[in-house]
Amino acid sequence: MLREILTPLGFVLLSAPDGPTCLSLAQHCRPDLFLLDVSMSGLDGWAVAERLRKTGHHQARILMVSASALEAHSAPLAQTFHDGYLMKPFDIRGCWS
């Protein structure tokens, strides 16, 4: 859904099916923004965010995507590795007014 929203607006999106693939892809590019699902396979979003920061992605913004407010706040130590939350489900109707 995010691809369908952001691509027509001119954003270039790269996607990965899991945490390890995201980290591998991030070795070859310097994105401005990471959208990480908290519940990714392989490595969860918290672990990926931490590794991204530790491997030099200090300038990029990291938004954690979650369907659960409890899940979004479950890792207080990980909060230093991300910049904010994007809660699912997304409601884009108000974005175009």
All heavy atoms as an XYZ file, in Angstrom:
746
protein
N       0.817     -1.183      0.000
C       0.000      0.000      0.000
C       0.872      1.263      0.000
O       0.575      2.217     -0.693
C      -0.925      0.006      1.204
C      -1.822      1.194      1.229
S      -3.066      0.984      2.505
C      -3.438      2.649      2.857
N       1.918      1.259      0.779
C       2.802      2.435      0.803
C       3.426      2.682     -0.560
O       3.590      3.826     -0.977
C       3.876      2.270      1.869
C       3.387      2.380      3.307
C       4.489      2.016      4.283
C       2.854      3.769      3.588
N       3.773      1.624     -1.272
C       4.335      1.779     -2.618
C       3.317      2.467     -3.528
O       3.647      3.360     -4.290
C       4.734      0.428     -3.191
C       5.311      0.522     -4.607
C       5.796     -0.825     -5.125
N       6.878     -1.369     -4.343
C       8.153     -0.991     -4.413
N       8.498     -0.039     -5.242
N       9.073     -1.553     -3.672
N       2.054      2.044     -3.446
C       1.006      2.633     -4.280
C       0.780      4.109     -3.960
O       0.421      4.889     -4.835
C      -0.296      1.856     -4.111
C      -0.236      0.457     -4.675
C      -1.484     -0.352     -4.356
O      -2.518      0.241     -4.025
O      -1.399     -1.583     -4.440
N       1.013      4.486     -2.729
C       0.823      5.881     -2.320
C       2.027      6.736     -2.694
O       1.888      7.835     -3.222
C       0.595      5.962     -0.793
C      -0.700      5.256     -0.413
C       0.570      7.413     -0.325
C      -0.836      5.010      1.085
N       3.223      6.246     -2.429
C       4.426      7.074     -2.544
C       5.042      7.134     -3.937
O       5.596      8.159     -4.322
C       5.460      6.595     -1.527
C       5.042      6.730     -0.060
C       6.081      6.092      0.847
C       4.800      8.180      0.311
N       4.959      6.077     -4.704
C       5.569      6.063     -6.031
C       4.996      7.145     -6.948
O       5.767      7.872     -7.589
C       5.472      4.664     -6.672
O       6.132      3.721     -5.826
C       6.124      4.644     -8.041
N       3.668      7.309     -7.044
C       3.142      8.373     -7.913
C       3.544      9.781     -7.470
O       3.496     10.723     -8.257
C       1.618      8.201     -7.821
C       1.401      6.819     -7.344
C       2.599      6.478     -6.496
N       3.967      9.925     -6.229
C       4.404     11.226     -5.731
C       5.869     11.505     -6.041
O       6.407     12.538     -5.659
C       4.165     11.312     -4.217
C       2.701     11.217     -3.782
C       2.604     11.154     -2.266
C       1.903     12.394     -4.326
N       6.529     10.558     -6.708
C       7.912     10.763     -7.118
C       8.958     10.140     -6.210
O      10.152     10.306     -6.435
N       8.529      9.417     -5.206
C       9.485      8.758     -4.322
C      10.035      7.505     -4.985
O       9.318      6.788     -5.671
C       8.823      8.368     -2.996
C       8.473      9.541     -2.134
C       7.221     10.129     -2.203
C       9.402     10.060     -1.248
C       6.894     11.213     -1.413
C       9.095     11.140     -0.450
C       7.835     11.721     -0.536
N      11.309      7.236     -4.774
C      11.932      6.000     -5.225
C      11.922      5.057     -4.041
O      12.479      5.367     -2.989
C      13.379      6.254     -5.709
C      14.055      4.947     -6.081
C      13.381      7.236     -6.867
N      11.297      3.914     -4.214
C      11.179      2.966     -3.119
C      11.958      1.687     -3.405
O      11.926      1.165     -4.516
C       9.709      2.593     -2.893
C       8.926      3.608     -2.103
C       8.322      4.625     -3.029
C       7.885      2.935     -1.280
N      12.640      1.220     -2.387
C      13.289     -0.082     -2.403
C      12.624     -0.880     -1.306
O      12.341     -0.340     -0.231
C      14.791      0.053     -2.125
C      15.567      0.980     -3.057
C      17.002      1.129     -2.559
C      15.550      0.455     -4.476
N      12.371     -2.147     -1.545
C      11.717     -2.941     -0.504
C      12.459     -4.246     -0.288
O      13.168     -4.740     -1.172
C      10.253     -3.208     -0.862
O      10.155     -3.923     -2.066
N      12.283     -4.772      0.904
C      12.914     -6.029      1.290
C      11.868     -6.883      2.009
O      11.082     -6.355      2.790
C      14.103     -5.765      2.200
N      11.870     -8.183      1.772
C      10.861     -9.051      2.390
C      11.125     -9.378      3.859
O      10.252     -9.892      4.547
C      10.918    -10.318      1.538
C      12.332    -10.352      1.041
C      12.723     -8.910      0.847
N      12.341     -9.089      4.343
C      12.666     -9.438      5.723
C      13.830     -8.576      6.218
O      14.442     -7.830      5.454
C      13.006    -10.930      5.844
C      14.108    -11.365      4.890
O      15.082    -10.604      4.687
O      14.005    -12.467      4.343
N      14.125     -8.698      7.500
C      15.165     -7.904      8.127
C      16.557     -8.109      7.532
O      17.243     -7.135      7.206
N      17.024     -9.346      7.385
C      18.359     -9.548      6.830
C      18.518     -8.983      5.413
O      19.557     -8.414      5.081
C      18.529    -11.076      6.847
C      17.661    -11.524      7.984
C      16.463    -10.603      7.925
N      17.489     -9.115      4.595
C      17.552     -8.570      3.236
C      17.602     -7.047      3.268
O      18.322     -6.423      2.486
C      16.351     -9.051      2.400
O      16.305    -10.475      2.419
C      16.448     -8.571      0.962
N      16.874     -6.444      4.186
C      16.914     -4.989      4.349
C      18.334     -4.530      4.683
O      18.840     -3.579      4.085
C      15.945     -4.551      5.443
S      16.034     -2.797      5.850
N      18.974     -5.198      5.610
C      20.334     -4.824      5.990
C      21.311     -5.007      4.838
O      22.197     -4.176      4.628
C      20.782     -5.636      7.208
C      20.045     -5.311      8.507
C      20.416     -6.315      9.590
C      20.339     -3.891      8.951
N      21.140     -6.065      4.069
C      21.997     -6.300      2.912
C      21.808     -5.203      1.870
O      22.783     -4.664      1.333
C      21.680     -7.670      2.307
O      22.443     -7.897      1.160
N      20.582     -4.839      1.588
C      20.284     -3.781      0.636
C      20.838     -2.438      1.113
O      21.377     -1.660      0.326
C      18.767     -3.698      0.431
C      18.230     -2.728     -0.595
C      18.756     -3.053     -1.981
C      16.704     -2.758     -0.590
N      20.734     -2.184      2.404
C      21.194     -0.911      2.965
C      22.711     -0.744      2.892
O      23.206      0.373      2.998
C      20.724     -0.788      4.415
N      23.440     -1.824      2.683
C      24.890     -1.729      2.527
C      25.270     -1.047      1.216
O      26.375     -0.544      1.073
C      25.532     -3.122      2.549
C      25.491     -3.799      3.880
C      26.104     -5.200      3.808
O      26.475     -5.698      2.753
N      26.194     -5.842      4.964
N      24.345     -1.022      0.257
C      24.645     -0.534     -1.083
C      23.976      0.791     -1.425
O      24.074      1.240     -2.567
C      24.243     -1.587     -2.112
C      24.851     -2.926     -1.843
N      26.191     -3.196     -2.057
C      24.325     -4.060     -1.330
C      26.449     -4.440     -1.711
N      25.334     -4.989     -1.266
N      23.273      1.398     -0.470
C      22.605      2.665     -0.751
C      22.463      3.463      0.545
O      22.672      2.947      1.625
C      21.236      2.430     -1.385
S      20.101      1.464     -0.375
N      22.135      4.705      0.407
C      21.950      5.591      1.558
C      20.575      6.253      1.472
O      20.440      7.397      1.063
C      23.040      6.669      1.600
C      24.394      6.141      1.969
C      24.434      5.780      3.423
N      25.704      5.134      3.752
C      25.834      4.314      4.761
N      24.824      4.056      5.546
N      26.985      3.759      5.022
N      19.521      5.528      1.861
C      18.169      6.098      1.796
C      18.000      7.273      2.760
O      18.716      7.387      3.754
C      17.262      4.944      2.222
C      18.095      3.722      2.153
C      19.514      4.152      2.319
N      17.047      8.119      2.458
C      16.695      9.222      3.346
C      15.762      8.757      4.455
O      15.709      9.356      5.523
C      15.997     10.340      2.559
C      16.908     10.951      1.525
O      18.079     11.236      1.860
O      16.464     11.144      0.381
N      15.022      7.673      4.191
C      14.000      7.197      5.121
C      13.900      5.691      5.057
O      13.918      5.095      3.979
C      12.643      7.814      4.749
C      11.407      7.303      5.482
C      11.442      7.694      6.956
C      10.148      7.843      4.819
N      13.785      5.071      6.228
C      13.476      3.649      6.340
C      12.105      3.525      6.993
O      11.846      4.151      8.024
C      14.487      2.916      7.237
C      15.848      2.754      6.641
C      16.842      3.690      6.888
C      16.149      1.654      5.841
C      18.107      3.554      6.345
C      17.423      1.505      5.302
C      18.401      2.458      5.560
N      11.234      2.717      6.418
C       9.966      2.341      7.039
C      10.107      0.879      7.412
O      10.179      0.011      6.539
C       8.799      2.533      6.060
C       8.551      3.954      5.589
C       7.546      3.977      4.446
C       8.067      4.816      6.738
N      10.190      0.598      8.700
C      10.441     -0.770      9.172
C       9.235     -1.298      9.928
O       8.808     -0.698     10.917
C      11.654     -0.787     10.103
C      12.974     -0.286      9.543
C      14.038     -0.298     10.641
C      13.402     -1.135      8.354
N       8.727     -2.416      9.480
C       7.645     -3.064     10.221
C       8.242     -3.663     11.485
O       9.288     -4.311     11.441
C       6.989     -4.147      9.371
C       5.620     -4.533      9.878
O       5.493     -4.778     11.102
O       4.689     -4.582      9.076
N       7.588     -3.431     12.595
C       8.080     -3.976     13.866
C       8.151     -5.492     13.792
O       9.087     -6.107     14.293
C       7.184     -3.508     15.042
C       7.538     -4.232     16.322
C       7.304     -1.997     15.224
N       7.191     -6.117     13.123
C       7.114     -7.584     13.058
C       7.627     -8.119     11.725
O       6.883     -8.687     10.942
C       5.661     -8.037     13.263
O       5.189     -7.629     14.508
N       8.901     -7.938     11.444
C       9.492     -8.498     10.228
C      10.053     -9.879     10.536
O      10.423    -10.164     11.668
C      10.629     -7.596      9.721
C      10.174     -6.275      9.202
S      11.453     -5.401      8.278
C      12.743     -5.209      9.485
N      10.131    -10.698      9.498
C      10.719    -12.026      9.702
C      12.243    -11.930      9.645
O      12.798    -10.983      9.106
C      10.199    -13.003      8.644
O      10.562    -12.572      7.354
N      12.880    -12.904     10.201
C      14.346    -12.930     10.215
C      14.911    -12.115     11.361
O      15.542    -12.645     12.256
N      14.702    -10.824     11.324
C      15.047     -9.893     12.407
C      13.867     -8.944     12.542
O      13.348     -8.475     11.536
C      16.289     -9.061     12.060
C      17.634     -9.741     12.028
C      18.680     -8.797     11.436
C      18.055    -10.127     13.433
N      13.462     -8.640     13.752
C      12.350     -7.694     13.877
C      12.822     -6.272     13.566
O      14.018     -6.003     13.430
C      11.674     -7.791     15.242
C      12.543     -7.333     16.394
O      13.534     -6.612     16.180
O      12.215     -7.688     17.542
N      11.874     -5.371     13.416
C      12.196     -3.998     13.052
C      13.097     -3.301     14.044
O      13.935     -2.473     13.667
N      12.949     -3.630     15.336
C      13.799     -3.014     16.360
C      15.263     -3.375     16.126
O      16.147     -2.517     16.192
C      13.381     -3.458     17.759
C      11.976     -3.137     18.112
C      10.983     -4.028     18.416
C      11.380     -1.831     18.226
N       9.828     -3.353     18.693
C      10.039     -2.015     18.594
C      11.862     -0.541     18.042
C       9.168     -0.943     18.788
C      10.995      0.533     18.227
C       9.670      0.321     18.597
N      15.522     -4.659     15.865
C      16.899     -5.119     15.645
C      17.470     -4.518     14.362
O      18.644     -4.139     14.324
C      16.942     -6.647     15.591
N      16.644     -4.420     13.328
C      17.112     -3.833     12.077
C      17.458     -2.357     12.283
O      18.497     -1.878     11.823
C      16.066     -4.010     10.950
C      16.468     -3.233      9.703
C      15.888     -5.489     10.621
N      16.593     -1.623     12.988
C      16.854     -0.200     13.249
C      18.178     -0.026     13.995
O      18.992      0.838     13.658
C      15.709      0.413     14.045
N      18.391     -0.854     15.003
C      19.638     -0.763     15.773
C      20.850     -1.020     14.886
O      21.833     -0.278     14.926
C      19.597     -1.752     16.930
C      20.842     -1.713     17.785
C      20.776     -2.649     18.988
O      19.759     -3.354     19.165
O      21.755     -2.666     19.749
N      20.779     -2.045     14.058
C      21.916     -2.371     13.187
C      22.134     -1.295     12.127
O      23.277     -1.006     11.755
C      21.715     -3.737     12.547
C      21.859     -4.849     13.564
C      21.841     -6.196     12.925
N      21.807     -7.234     13.948
C      21.866     -8.517     13.695
N      21.958     -8.945     12.446
N      21.829     -9.397     14.666
N      21.050     -0.706     11.618
C      21.205      0.378     10.641
C      21.972      1.544     11.254
O      22.884      2.097     10.630
C      19.840      0.851     10.142
C      19.124     -0.090      9.185
C      17.673      0.371      8.977
C      19.860     -0.187      7.858
N      21.620      1.913     12.466
C      22.328      3.018     13.123
C      23.793      2.658     13.378
O      24.678      3.472     13.173
C      21.641      3.380     14.442
C      20.286      4.015     14.282
C      20.394      5.391     13.660
N      19.119      6.080     13.762
C      18.526      6.675     12.740
N      19.092      6.691     11.554
N      17.372      7.270     12.911
N      24.031      1.432     13.793
C      25.394      1.012     14.108
C      26.263      0.834     12.866
O      27.477      0.779     12.977
C      25.373     -0.281     14.929
C      24.886     -0.060     16.349
C      24.895     -1.338     17.151
C      24.502     -1.057     18.599
N      24.485     -2.282     19.408
N      25.624      0.748     11.690
C      26.400      0.581     10.456
C      26.442      1.867      9.628
O      26.708      1.835      8.434
C      25.849     -0.577      9.593
O      24.470     -0.326      9.301
C      26.013     -1.907     10.294
N      26.175      2.997     10.277
C      26.404      4.273      9.621
C      25.216      5.023      9.080
O      25.375      6.089      8.504
N      24.027      4.517      9.240
C      22.835      5.209      8.742
C      22.325      6.189      9.801
O      21.230      6.059     10.330
C      21.747      4.201      8.356
C      22.094      3.407      7.148
N      21.893      3.871      5.879
C      22.665      2.189      7.024
C      22.297      2.968      4.999
N      22.783      1.939      5.677
N      23.144      7.201     10.084
C      22.805      8.171     11.127
C      21.928      9.300     10.616
O      21.153      9.871     11.371
C      24.080      8.748     11.747
C      24.967      7.699     12.316
N      24.651      6.986     13.450
C      26.164      7.221     11.893
C      25.607      6.119     13.700
N      26.541      6.230     12.779
N      22.048      9.649      9.345
C      21.284     10.767      8.788
C      19.869     10.356      8.376
O      18.973     11.194      8.340
C      22.014     11.364      7.576
C      23.377     11.924      7.914
C      23.313     13.034      8.953
O      22.437     13.881      8.899
N      24.228     13.013      9.899
N      19.668      9.105      8.040
C      18.353      8.639      7.591
C      17.357      8.654      8.750
O      17.717      8.403      9.894
C      18.457      7.221      7.030
N      16.130      8.957      8.427
C      15.050      8.844      9.400
C      14.566      7.404      9.384
O      14.523      6.756      8.331
C      13.884      9.770      9.047
C      14.257     11.223      9.052
C      14.508     11.658     10.462
N      14.776     13.086     10.484
C      15.489     13.664     11.411
N      16.043     12.943     12.361
N      15.686     14.946     11.402
N      14.209      6.892     10.553
C      13.672      5.543     10.668
C      12.312      5.635     11.334
O      12.200      6.113     12.469
C      14.606      4.622     11.482
C      15.954      4.471     10.783
C      13.942      3.259     11.687
C      16.971      3.636     11.541
N      11.280      5.201     10.605
C       9.931      5.136     11.157
C       9.557      3.677     11.353
O       9.705      2.856     10.444
C       8.912      5.784     10.213
C       9.023      7.283     10.005
C       7.930      7.756      9.064
C       8.942      8.020     11.325
N       9.083      3.363     12.546
C       8.629      2.019     12.852
C       7.152      1.937     12.485
O       6.364      2.807     12.858
C       8.829      1.707     14.333
C      10.265      1.886     14.818
S      11.498      0.965     13.874
C      11.065     -0.708     14.296
N       6.784      0.894     11.760
C       5.407      0.688     11.328
C       4.831     -0.444     12.164
O       5.430     -1.511     12.278
C       5.352      0.341      9.824
C       3.918      0.112      9.382
C       6.008      1.438      9.003
N       3.667     -0.197     12.771
C       3.069     -1.201     13.643
C       1.554     -1.096     13.618
O       0.995     -0.019     13.454
C       3.563     -1.009     15.078
O       2.937     -1.923     15.938
N       0.892     -2.218     13.809
C      -0.563     -2.240     13.916
C      -1.003     -2.170     15.366
O      -2.182     -2.056     15.659
C      -1.113     -3.508     13.272
N      -0.072     -2.197     16.285
C      -0.405     -2.236     17.700
C       0.385     -1.177     18.469
O       1.606     -1.151     18.423
C      -0.084     -3.621     18.266
O      -0.076     -3.595     19.671
N      -0.327     -0.337     19.181
C       0.344      0.679     19.997
C       1.210      0.011     21.064
O       2.291      0.487     21.385
C      -0.676      1.609     20.634
N       0.740     -1.110     21.608
C       1.536     -1.829     22.606
C       2.830     -2.341     21.988
O       3.891     -2.256     22.580
C       0.732     -2.983     23.203
C      -0.456     -2.588     24.067
C      -1.231     -3.836     24.493
C      -0.010     -1.796     25.281
N       2.735     -2.873     20.786
C       3.913     -3.377     20.089
C       4.886     -2.239     19.806
O       6.095     -2.391     19.938
C       3.465     -4.033     18.782
C       4.574     -4.645     17.971
C       4.057     -5.241     16.677
O       3.575     -4.477     15.813
O       4.136     -6.472     16.545
N       4.359     -1.090     19.454
C       5.199      0.051     19.109
C       5.987      0.561     20.305
O       7.038      1.161     20.145
C       4.343      1.175     18.528
N       5.493      0.320     21.502
C       6.175      0.811     22.697
C       6.798     -0.313     23.519
O       7.212     -0.094     24.648
C       5.190      1.594     23.562
C       4.699      2.833     22.894
N       5.481      3.950     22.758
C       3.530      3.105     22.296
C       4.789      4.873     22.115
N       3.613      4.389     21.814
N       6.913     -1.494     22.938
C       7.367     -2.647     23.711
C       8.872     -2.718     23.898
O       9.350     -3.498     24.695
C       6.873     -3.939     23.056
O       7.503     -4.093     21.797
N       9.621     -1.933     23.159
C      11.075     -2.028     23.250
C      11.670     -0.669     23.591
O      12.193      0.019     22.733
C      11.638     -2.559     21.937
N      11.596     -0.261     24.855
C      12.059      1.074     25.215
C      13.533      1.325     24.900
O      13.905      2.440     24.561
C      11.803      1.167     26.712
C      11.565     -0.223     27.178
C      11.118     -1.019     25.989
N      14.367      0.315     24.974
C      15.781      0.506     24.660
C      15.989      0.788     23.182
O      16.951      1.441     22.797
C      16.592     -0.717     25.080
C      16.653     -0.977     26.580
C      17.429     -2.267     26.852
C      17.291      0.190     27.313
N      15.074      0.308     22.336
C      15.203      0.520     20.892
C      14.810      1.933     20.491
O      15.061      2.351     19.376
C      14.331     -0.490     20.149
N      14.202      2.689     21.386
C      13.721      4.014     21.026
C      14.835      4.950     20.594
O      14.581      5.893     19.856
C      12.911      4.605     22.172
C      11.595      3.873     22.359
C      10.747      4.471     23.461
O      11.080      5.496     24.025
N       9.653      3.810     23.761
N      16.040      4.715     20.993
C      17.143      5.580     20.570
C      17.529      5.335     19.113
O      18.266      6.130     18.546
C      18.385      5.362     21.455
O      18.784      3.990     21.361
C      18.094      5.718     22.894
N      17.028      4.271     18.512
C      17.423      3.912     17.156
C      16.414      4.321     16.091
O      16.646      4.111     14.914
C      17.689      2.407     17.054
C      18.772      1.947     17.981
C      18.484      1.125     19.054
C      20.085      2.350     17.781
C      19.490      0.707     19.914
C      21.096      1.938     18.639
C      20.794      1.114     19.710
N      15.270      4.878     16.478
C      14.270      5.267     15.481
C      13.777      6.684     15.757
O      14.032      7.248     16.817
C      13.111      4.273     15.461
C      12.219      4.357     16.653
N      12.550      3.817     17.866
C      11.028      4.946     16.817
C      11.581      4.067     18.732
N      10.649      4.756     18.126
N      13.081      7.248     14.776
C      12.640      8.639     14.872
C      11.144      8.802     15.108
O      10.699      9.899     15.427
C      13.020      9.382     13.585
C      14.526      9.371     13.390
O      15.224     10.017     14.184
O      14.992      8.699     12.448
N      10.355      7.760     14.908
C       8.921      7.889     15.114
C       8.179      6.634     14.718
O       8.793      5.607     14.388
N       6.843      6.721     14.773
C       5.965      5.588     14.492
C       5.000      5.946     13.386
O       4.594      7.097     13.247
C       5.111      5.230     15.713
C       5.903      4.850     16.922
C       6.104      5.761     17.950
C       6.422      3.577     17.059
C       6.827      5.416     19.080
C       7.147      3.227     18.172
C       7.340      4.152     19.185
O       8.049      3.808     20.286
N       4.596      4.944     12.641
C       3.507      5.044     11.686
C       2.591      3.883     12.016
O       2.978      2.728     11.892
C       4.044      4.949     10.254
C       3.062      5.112      9.123
C       2.355      6.470      9.199
C       3.782      4.981      7.788
N       1.401      4.211     12.499
C       0.484      3.178     12.965
C      -0.413      2.687     11.833
O      -0.931      3.477     11.054
C      -0.376      3.705     14.108
C       0.425      4.156     15.323
S       1.484      2.895     16.061
C       0.278      1.763     16.698
N      -0.582      1.370     11.730
C      -1.515      0.762     10.785
C      -2.854      0.584     11.506
O      -2.853      0.401     12.713
C      -1.010     -0.606     10.322
C       0.268     -0.565      9.533
C       0.638     -1.915      8.968
C       1.355     -2.791      9.956
N       1.875     -4.035      9.401
N      -3.962      0.624     10.836
C      -4.101      0.812      9.378
C      -3.894      2.271      9.010
O      -4.099      3.175      9.814
C      -5.536      0.376      9.100
C      -6.266      0.669     10.375
C      -5.255      0.429     11.483
N      -3.462      2.492      7.771
C      -3.231      3.830      7.263
C      -4.539      4.436      6.782
O      -5.335      3.766      6.141
C      -2.243      3.815      6.084
C      -0.967      3.089      6.395
C      -0.622      1.951      5.696
C      -0.113      3.537      7.384
C       0.556      1.275      5.971
C       1.063      2.876      7.660
C       1.393      1.735      6.959
N      -4.756      5.690      7.054
C      -5.915      6.407      6.546
C      -5.394      7.577      5.724
O      -4.985      8.601      6.269
C      -6.796      6.912      7.690
C      -8.041      7.609      7.197
O      -8.303      7.613      5.975
O      -8.768      8.180      8.028
N      -5.374      7.404      4.411
C      -4.791      8.430      3.551
C      -5.824      9.433      3.048
O      -5.469     10.395      2.396
C      -4.054      7.804      2.358
C      -5.005      7.010      1.490
C      -2.895      6.969      2.830
C      -4.450      6.666      0.137
N      -7.086      9.243      3.386
C      -8.120     10.164      2.889
C      -7.833     11.596      3.288
O      -7.989     12.509      2.492
C      -9.491      9.740      3.380
C      -9.969      8.441      2.760
C     -11.245      8.008      3.395
N     -10.904      7.586      4.769
C     -11.776      7.184      5.669
N     -13.043      7.197      5.405
N     -11.372      6.808      6.863
N      -7.407     11.837      4.493
C      -7.136     13.188      4.969
C      -5.855     13.791      4.417
O      -5.626     14.977      4.522
N      -5.020     12.985      3.790
C      -3.738     13.474      3.268
C      -3.904     14.300      2.005
O      -3.032     15.060      1.653
C      -2.810     12.299      2.960
S      -2.356     11.345      4.413
N      -4.986     14.142      1.307
C      -5.149     14.807      0.002
C      -6.057     16.026      0.086
O      -6.377     16.604     -0.913
C      -5.680     13.833     -1.027
C      -4.922     12.540     -1.026
C      -5.405     11.329     -0.725
C      -3.530     12.348     -1.305
N      -4.408     10.383     -0.812
C      -3.259     10.981     -1.166
C      -2.486     13.197     -1.664
C      -1.989     10.458     -1.374
C      -1.232     12.656     -1.864
C      -0.999     11.295     -1.724
N      -6.482     16.449      1.266
C      -7.379     17.595      1.337
C      -6.626     18.903      1.253
O      -5.517     19.038      1.543
C      -8.166     17.629      2.615
O      -8.196     16.481      3.337
